[in-house]
Amino acid sequence: MKDKIRLGIIGCGGIARNRHITGLTLLKRAGIDNFEVTACCDVVDDNVQAVAAHARDQQGANPQIYHDWEELVCKAPVDAVDICLPHGLHHLVGISCLEAGLHVLIEKPYTVSMKTGRALAEAADRAGRILATAVPHRRMPGQRAVHWALNNAKLIGEVRTFFQNYTQWRPQVAPAQLSPAMKWRYDRIMGGGAGVIDSGFHFLDTIRYFYGEPEQVYAEVRAYRDGEAPVVRDGIATERENTVMSIFTFKSGVVGTWCWSFAVAGKETRDCVISGSEGSIEDTNYSNRYVVYHQFMGGGELRRRDGTYLSMEELQAKHRQAIGPEGVQRLFPNGVTDHFAIEIWDFLDAIQNNRKPEVDGWDGLATLALVEAMYESSWSGRAIKVADVLSGEAPSHWQQAIDAYWDAHQPPHLTRG
Ligand SMILES: NC(=O)c1ccc[n+]([C@@H]2O[C@H](COP(=O)([O-])OP(=O)(O)OC[C@H]3O[C@@H](n4cnc5c(N)ncnc54)[C@H](O)[C@@H]3O)[C@@H](O)[C@H]2O)c1
């Protein structure tokens, strides 16, 4: 490998343009200069041009432009790729890239089924290349501090429960009103579901980060539509859910609920609290409706029964003091606190130092198992053991049609010229 990691960006839509390329710029500005964007690809020319222009401004050199990702893999001067494509293409493109010898950063939600996700993680192991799952929220100062408070400093004693509950009325978007760019999110093969797998992947990664490995989940996943019968159980396979009631148990003894609806009117409820034997930590970022998925992005309050009170700012200061300058540098390299920048830095650093990234493919698969356990639980009307989803022993009603499609559309075997 050259002294700089040559990076290709595949998929130059919203997240690549708004967050990844900005994250890369923040790294350069902070003096982290171990990479160069040498290629980018999108089927939409405006999108790839926008990312290429941003990369050129950032580094003063033009990346190569591709409209066909297979051509990029075969011809582009790259060591690694950042895949920001619709979820259904993550494993397809990821496996081809790994087999061709490239390191891969894959956007959340990792993949759309356990079978495709397992194949992706195995491809990385076979190829001996780095595969990282891009989950940004655990890298934010808020989640880092809460993780430390729960697991290291034990500021709320023995952690016992969490309630992550939120209701709000939002008008439903009819499929005919969707912009073409949004259509893939409503396609089960490309999207794999709605809130549970998409933004929900962030929340499910966070609870694994905070509480360790989950044991089982019981979930009711529903789609309510005005004037229509609610869609429940197996019907949910073809509809986008807007209502979830779920209860999780963890091997650590923690039990928690994740309950939300964007289809109920009247009084709005907000309740995002982690509690333990000595106190609680509340996420008070209630004005942001995404609090239901993205924990501790804003304010928070820690209260102990001995009368101690800490604001989120005070908790973060205590965390930094406890881990010292070396710990701070490890979590926030060169002072960077942007969560997208840090996830990309972690990927690049893992390549350079041949180490495991914080969230690799197998970790991404473990979070996906929670997604799939929730859908499967709702379909079958019973609690699902997460280990059975991971081992493939749980029935897979939800995933059958997704797997049937991807079985028939295998990743192409590509070689680099
Ligand atoms: N981490 C986060 O907070 C976060 C937020 C938003 C999206 N994402 C993830 O990023 C991924 C992309 O989401 P997005 O919001 O940018 O979607 P998007 O629809 O805006 O972008 C997807 C891009 O992929 C391109 N594309 C589609 N098929 C292609 C193909 N075969 N070859 C080349 N280009 C192709 C599209 O033209 C589009 O530009 C998703 O997996 C999504 O979950 C993550």
The ligand as an ORCA input file, in Angstrom:
! r2SCAN-3c Opt
* xyz 0 1
  N     -25.336      6.795      9.244
  C     -26.438      7.476      9.063
  O     -26.881      8.206      9.925
  C     -27.127      7.349      7.744
  C     -28.038      8.327      7.336
  C     -28.621      8.216      6.072
  C     -28.333      7.119      5.270
  N     -27.464      6.159      5.717
  C     -27.208      4.946      4.912
  O     -26.466      5.252      3.746
  C     -26.921      4.451      2.648
  C     -27.327      5.383      1.522
  O     -28.365      6.218      1.994
  P     -28.629      7.667      1.382
  O     -29.541      8.348      2.320
  O     -27.369      8.320      0.987
  O     -29.453      7.242      0.088
  P     -29.553      8.007     -1.299
  O     -30.686      7.377     -2.041
  O     -29.556      9.477     -1.077
  O     -28.164      7.643     -1.999
  C     -27.895      6.410     -2.588
  C     -27.031      6.701     -3.819
  O     -26.675      5.465     -4.392
  C     -26.756      5.622     -5.811
  N     -26.910      4.311     -6.418
  C     -27.981      3.477     -6.337
  N     -27.730      2.333     -6.995
  C     -26.468      2.431     -7.482
  C     -25.644      1.554     -8.240
  N     -26.038      0.337     -8.629
  N     -24.399      1.977     -8.562
  C     -23.956      3.218     -8.190
  N     -24.714      4.094     -7.480
  C     -25.944      3.697     -7.134
  C     -27.935      6.537     -6.016
  O     -27.934      7.134     -7.278
  C     -27.773      7.520     -4.881
  O     -26.966      8.624     -5.240
  C     -28.099      3.621      3.191
  O     -27.690      2.324      3.497
  C     -28.520      4.363      4.443
  O     -29.041      3.551      5.470
  C     -26.854      6.278      6.917
*
